[in-house]
């Protein structure tokens, strides 16, 4: 199998991130993406771990580290089904709009993460 075209760093402790990456793994049938769980493998962080956890990051080949909407667009380009969307995101006005939406998402991300966390059930009394 050829080397992955893209490296993606994600927060494996985030239920929202795990769902997104799970979907992308299913769509990445060519194995073009190397997924790195920053929560479990901090040694491979190309930048400060907290910075990686604050925004989505990816790197195409040995190229420049991308973040935010540009990183998502790179991930989409690596998956044939999503490639047209990733190519469209190379158009500066489209990327600017996606980045604006991504920054809005980052503001609500903590609430979404809490909503997706499994609820702890109180122990049932024994009879």
MODELLER restraints for C-alpha pairs under 7 A, 6 or more apart:
rsr = mdl.restraints
at = mdl.atoms
rsr.add(forms.Gaussian(group=physical.xy_distance, feature=features.Distance(at['CA:4:A'], at['CA:31:A']), mean=6.38, stdev=0.5))
rsr.add(forms.Gaussian(group=physical.xy_distance, feature=features.Distance(at['CA:4:A'], at['CA:32:A']), mean=4.33, stdev=0.5))
rsr.add(forms.Gaussian(group=physical.xy_distance, feature=features.Distance(at['CA:4:A'], at['CA:33:A']), mean=5.15, stdev=0.5))
rsr.add(forms.Gaussian(group=physical.xy_distance, feature=features.Distance(at['CA:4:A'], at['CA:34:A']), mean=5.78, stdev=0.5))
rsr.add(forms.Gaussian(group=physical.xy_distance, feature=features.Distance(at['CA:5:A'], at['CA:32:A']), mean=5.06, stdev=0.5))
rsr.add(forms.Gaussian(group=physical.xy_distance, feature=features.Distance(at['CA:5:A'], at['CA:33:A']), mean=6.03, stdev=0.5))
rsr.add(forms.Gaussian(group=physical.xy_distance, feature=features.Distance(at['CA:5:A'], at['CA:60:A']), mean=5.92, stdev=0.5))
rsr.add(forms.Gaussian(group=physical.xy_distance, feature=features.Distance(at['CA:5:A'], at['CA:61:A']), mean=5.25, stdev=0.5))
rsr.add(forms.Gaussian(group=physical.xy_distance, feature=features.Distance(at['CA:6:A'], at['CA:32:A']), mean=6.35, stdev=0.5))
rsr.add(forms.Gaussian(group=physical.xy_distance, feature=features.Distance(at['CA:6:A'], at['CA:33:A']), mean=4.82, stdev=0.5))
rsr.add(forms.Gaussian(group=physical.xy_distance, feature=features.Distance(at['CA:6:A'], at['CA:34:A']), mean=6.12, stdev=0.5))
rsr.add(forms.Gaussian(group=physical.xy_distance, feature=features.Distance(at['CA:6:A'], at['CA:58:A']), mean=6.84, stdev=0.5))
rsr.add(forms.Gaussian(group=physical.xy_distance, feature=features.Distance(at['CA:6:A'], at['CA:59:A']), mean=5.61, stdev=0.5))
rsr.add(forms.Gaussian(group=physical.xy_distance, feature=features.Distance(at['CA:6:A'], at['CA:60:A']), mean=4.41, stdev=0.5))
rsr.add(forms.Gaussian(group=physical.xy_distance, feature=features.Distance(at['CA:6:A'], at['CA:61:A']), mean=5.60, stdev=0.5))
rsr.add(forms.Gaussian(group=physical.xy_distance, feature=features.Distance(at['CA:7:A'], at['CA:33:A']), mean=5.73, stdev=0.5))
rsr.add(forms.Gaussian(group=physical.xy_distance, feature=features.Distance(at['CA:7:A'], at['CA:34:A']), mean=4.66, stdev=0.5))
rsr.add(forms.Gaussian(group=physical.xy_distance, feature=features.Distance(at['CA:7:A'], at['CA:35:A']), mean=5.97, stdev=0.5))
rsr.add(forms.Gaussian(group=physical.xy_distance, feature=features.Distance(at['CA:7:A'], at['CA:58:A']), mean=5.44, stdev=0.5))
rsr.add(forms.Gaussian(group=physical.xy_distance, feature=features.Distance(at['CA:7:A'], at['CA:59:A']), mean=5.21, stdev=0.5))
rsr.add(forms.Gaussian(group=physical.xy_distance, feature=features.Distance(at['CA:7:A'], at['CA:60:A']), mean=6.51, stdev=0.5))
rsr.add(forms.Gaussian(group=physical.xy_distance, feature=features.Distance(at['CA:8:A'], at['CA:33:A']), mean=6.95, stdev=0.5))
rsr.add(forms.Gaussian(group=physical.xy_distance, feature=features.Distance(at['CA:8:A'], at['CA:34:A']), mean=6.14, stdev=0.5))
rsr.add(forms.Gaussian(group=physical.xy_distance, feature=features.Distance(at['CA:8:A'], at['CA:35:A']), mean=4.91, stdev=0.5))
rsr.add(forms.Gaussian(group=physical.xy_distance, feature=features.Distance(at['CA:8:A'], at['CA:36:A']), mean=6.03, stdev=0.5))
rsr.add(forms.Gaussian(group=physical.xy_distance, feature=features.Distance(at['CA:8:A'], at['CA:57:A']), mean=6.06, stdev=0.5))
rsr.add(forms.Gaussian(group=physical.xy_distance, feature=features.Distance(at['CA:8:A'], at['CA:58:A']), mean=4.33, stdev=0.5))
rsr.add(forms.Gaussian(group=physical.xy_distance, feature=features.Distance(at['CA:8:A'], at['CA:59:A']), mean=6.65, stdev=0.5))
rsr.add(forms.Gaussian(group=physical.xy_distance, feature=features.Distance(at['CA:9:A'], at['CA:35:A']), mean=6.04, stdev=0.5))
rsr.add(forms.Gaussian(group=physical.xy_distance, feature=features.Distance(at['CA:9:A'], at['CA:36:A']), mean=4.74, stdev=0.5))
rsr.add(forms.Gaussian(group=physical.xy_distance, feature=features.Distance(at['CA:9:A'], at['CA:37:A']), mean=6.00, stdev=0.5))
rsr.add(forms.Gaussian(group=physical.xy_distance, feature=features.Distance(at['CA:9:A'], at['CA:38:A']), mean=6.14, stdev=0.5))
rsr.add(forms.Gaussian(group=physical.xy_distance, feature=features.Distance(at['CA:9:A'], at['CA:57:A']), mean=5.65, stdev=0.5))
rsr.add(forms.Gaussian(group=physical.xy_distance, feature=features.Distance(at['CA:9:A'], at['CA:58:A']), mean=6.20, stdev=0.5))
rsr.add(forms.Gaussian(group=physical.xy_distance, feature=features.Distance(at['CA:10:A'], at['CA:17:A']), mean=6.68, stdev=0.5))
rsr.add(forms.Gaussian(group=physical.xy_distance, feature=features.Distance(at['CA:10:A'], at['CA:36:A']), mean=6.24, stdev=0.5))
rsr.add(forms.Gaussian(group=physical.xy_distance, feature=features.Distance(at['CA:10:A'], at['CA:37:A']), mean=5.20, stdev=0.5))
rsr.add(forms.Gaussian(group=physical.xy_distance, feature=features.Distance(at['CA:10:A'], at['CA:38:A']), mean=5.76, stdev=0.5))
rsr.add(forms.Gaussian(group=physical.xy_distance, feature=features.Distance(at['CA:10:A'], at['CA:56:A']), mean=6.63, stdev=0.5))
rsr.add(forms.Gaussian(group=physical.xy_distance, feature=features.Distance(at['CA:11:A'], at['CA:17:A']), mean=6.16, stdev=0.5))
rsr.add(forms.Gaussian(group=physical.xy_distance, feature=features.Distance(at['CA:11:A'], at['CA:37:A']), mean=5.77, stdev=0.5))
rsr.add(forms.Gaussian(group=physical.xy_distance, feature=features.Distance(at['CA:11:A'], at['CA:38:A']), mean=5.48, stdev=0.5))
rsr.add(forms.Gaussian(group=physical.xy_distance, feature=features.Distance(at['CA:11:A'], at['CA:39:A']), mean=5.57, stdev=0.5))
rsr.add(forms.Gaussian(group=physical.xy_distance, feature=features.Distance(at['CA:11:A'], at['CA:53:A']), mean=6.00, stdev=0.5))
rsr.add(forms.Gaussian(group=physical.xy_distance, feature=features.Distance(at['CA:12:A'], at['CA:18:A']), mean=5.78, stdev=0.5))
rsr.add(forms.Gaussian(group=physical.xy_distance, feature=features.Distance(at['CA:12:A'], at['CA:37:A']), mean=5.25, stdev=0.5))
rsr.add(forms.Gaussian(group=physical.xy_distance, feature=features.Distance(at['CA:12:A'], at['CA:38:A']), mean=6.70, stdev=0.5))
rsr.add(forms.Gaussian(group=physical.xy_distance, feature=features.Distance(at['CA:12:A'], at['CA:39:A']), mean=5.41, stdev=0.5))
rsr.add(forms.Gaussian(group=physical.xy_distance, feature=features.Distance(at['CA:13:A'], at['CA:39:A']), mean=6.13, stdev=0.5))
rsr.add(forms.Gaussian(group=physical.xy_distance, feature=features.Distance(at['CA:14:A'], at['CA:113:A']), mean=6.57, stdev=0.5))
rsr.add(forms.Gaussian(group=physical.xy_distance, feature=features.Distance(at['CA:15:A'], at['CA:113:A']), mean=6.21, stdev=0.5))
rsr.add(forms.Gaussian(group=physical.xy_distance, feature=features.Distance(at['CA:15:A'], at['CA:116:A']), mean=6.11, stdev=0.5))
rsr.add(forms.Gaussian(group=physical.xy_distance, feature=features.Distance(at['CA:15:A'], at['CA:117:A']), mean=6.52, stdev=0.5))
rsr.add(forms.Gaussian(group=physical.xy_distance, feature=features.Distance(at['CA:16:A'], at['CA:113:A']), mean=5.98, stdev=0.5))
rsr.add(forms.Gaussian(group=physical.xy_distance, feature=features.Distance(at['CA:16:A'], at['CA:116:A']), mean=6.95, stdev=0.5))
rsr.add(forms.Gaussian(group=physical.xy_distance, feature=features.Distance(at['CA:27:A'], at['CA:79:A']), mean=6.61, stdev=0.5))
rsr.add(forms.Gaussian(group=physical.xy_distance, feature=features.Distance(at['CA:28:A'], at['CA:79:A']), mean=5.56, stdev=0.5))
rsr.add(forms.Gaussian(group=physical.xy_distance, feature=features.Distance(at['CA:32:A'], at['CA:78:A']), mean=6.11, stdev=0.5))
rsr.add(forms.Gaussian(group=physical.xy_distance, feature=features.Distance(at['CA:33:A'], at['CA:78:A']), mean=6.98, stdev=0.5))
rsr.add(forms.Gaussian(group=physical.xy_distance, feature=features.Distance(at['CA:42:A'], at['CA:49:A']), mean=6.68, stdev=0.5))
rsr.add(forms.Gaussian(group=physical.xy_distance, feature=features.Distance(at['CA:55:A'], at['CA:67:A']), mean=6.42, stdev=0.5))
rsr.add(forms.Gaussian(group=physical.xy_distance, feature=features.Distance(at['CA:55:A'], at['CA:68:A']), mean=5.87, stdev=0.5))
rsr.add(forms.Gaussian(group=physical.xy_distance, feature=features.Distance(at['CA:56:A'], at['CA:67:A']), mean=5.42, stdev=0.5))
rsr.add(forms.Gaussian(group=physical.xy_distance, feature=features.Distance(at['CA:56:A'], at['CA:68:A']), mean=5.18, stdev=0.5))
rsr.add(forms.Gaussian(group=physical.xy_distance, feature=features.Distance(at['CA:56:A'], at['CA:71:A']), mean=6.56, stdev=0.5))
rsr.add(forms.Gaussian(group=physical.xy_distance, feature=features.Distance(at['CA:57:A'], at['CA:65:A']), mean=6.90, stdev=0.5))
rsr.add(forms.Gaussian(group=physical.xy_distance, feature=features.Distance(at['CA:57:A'], at['CA:66:A']), mean=5.54, stdev=0.5))
rsr.add(forms.Gaussian(group=physical.xy_distance, feature=features.Distance(at['CA:57:A'], at['CA:67:A']), mean=4.31, stdev=0.5))
rsr.add(forms.Gaussian(group=physical.xy_distance, feature=features.Distance(at['CA:57:A'], at['CA:68:A']), mean=6.54, stdev=0.5))
rsr.add(forms.Gaussian(group=physical.xy_distance, feature=features.Distance(at['CA:57:A'], at['CA:71:A']), mean=5.48, stdev=0.5))
rsr.add(forms.Gaussian(group=physical.xy_distance, feature=features.Distance(at['CA:58:A'], at['CA:65:A']), mean=5.93, stdev=0.5))
rsr.add(forms.Gaussian(group=physical.xy_distance, feature=features.Distance(at['CA:58:A'], at['CA:66:A']), mean=5.25, stdev=0.5))
rsr.add(forms.Gaussian(group=physical.xy_distance, feature=features.Distance(at['CA:58:A'], at['CA:67:A']), mean=6.38, stdev=0.5))
rsr.add(forms.Gaussian(group=physical.xy_distance, feature=features.Distance(at['CA:58:A'], at['CA:71:A']), mean=5.02, stdev=0.5))
rsr.add(forms.Gaussian(group=physical.xy_distance, feature=features.Distance(at['CA:59:A'], at['CA:65:A']), mean=4.75, stdev=0.5))
rsr.add(forms.Gaussian(group=physical.xy_distance, feature=features.Distance(at['CA:59:A'], at['CA:66:A']), mean=5.90, stdev=0.5))
rsr.add(forms.Gaussian(group=physical.xy_distance, feature=features.Distance(at['CA:68:A'], at['CA:99:A']), mean=6.50, stdev=0.5))
rsr.add(forms.Gaussian(group=physical.xy_distance, feature=features.Distance(at['CA:68:A'], at['CA:102:A']), mean=6.67, stdev=0.5))
rsr.add(forms.Gaussian(group=physical.xy_distance, feature=features.Distance(at['CA:69:A'], at['CA:95:A']), mean=6.70, stdev=0.5))
rsr.add(forms.Gaussian(group=physical.xy_distance, feature=features.Distance(at['CA:69:A'], at['CA:98:A']), mean=5.72, stdev=0.5))
rsr.add(forms.Gaussian(group=physical.xy_distance, feature=features.Distance(at['CA:69:A'], at['CA:99:A']), mean=4.89, stdev=0.5))
rsr.add(forms.Gaussian(group=physical.xy_distance, feature=features.Distance(at['CA:69:A'], at['CA:102:A']), mean=6.28, stdev=0.5))
rsr.add(forms.Gaussian(group=physical.xy_distance, feature=features.Distance(at['CA:70:A'], at['CA:95:A']), mean=6.92, stdev=0.5))
rsr.add(forms.Gaussian(group=physical.xy_distance, feature=features.Distance(at['CA:73:A'], at['CA:86:A']), mean=4.38, stdev=0.5))
rsr.add(forms.Gaussian(group=physical.xy_distance, feature=features.Distance(at['CA:73:A'], at['CA:89:A']), mean=5.97, stdev=0.5))
rsr.add(forms.Gaussian(group=physical.xy_distance, feature=features.Distance(at['CA:74:A'], at['CA:86:A']), mean=6.23, stdev=0.5))
rsr.add(forms.Gaussian(group=physical.xy_distance, feature=features.Distance(at['CA:76:A'], at['CA:82:A']), mean=4.89, stdev=0.5))
rsr.add(forms.Gaussian(group=physical.xy_distance, feature=features.Distance(at['CA:76:A'], at['CA:83:A']), mean=5.31, stdev=0.5))
rsr.add(forms.Gaussian(group=physical.xy_distance, feature=features.Distance(at['CA:76:A'], at['CA:85:A']), mean=6.73, stdev=0.5))
rsr.add(forms.Gaussian(group=physical.xy_distance, feature=features.Distance(at['CA:76:A'], at['CA:86:A']), mean=4.89, stdev=0.5))
rsr.add(forms.Gaussian(group=physical.xy_distance, feature=features.Distance(at['CA:77:A'], at['CA:83:A']), mean=4.01, stdev=0.5))
rsr.add(forms.Gaussian(group=physical.xy_distance, feature=features.Distance(at['CA:77:A'], at['CA:86:A']), mean=4.63, stdev=0.5))
rsr.add(forms.Gaussian(group=physical.xy_distance, feature=features.Distance(at['CA:77:A'], at['CA:87:A']), mean=6.43, stdev=0.5))
rsr.add(forms.Gaussian(group=physical.xy_distance, feature=features.Distance(at['CA:88:A'], at['CA:94:A']), mean=6.86, stdev=0.5))
rsr.add(forms.Gaussian(group=physical.xy_distance, feature=features.Distance(at['CA:89:A'], at['CA:95:A']), mean=4.84, stdev=0.5))
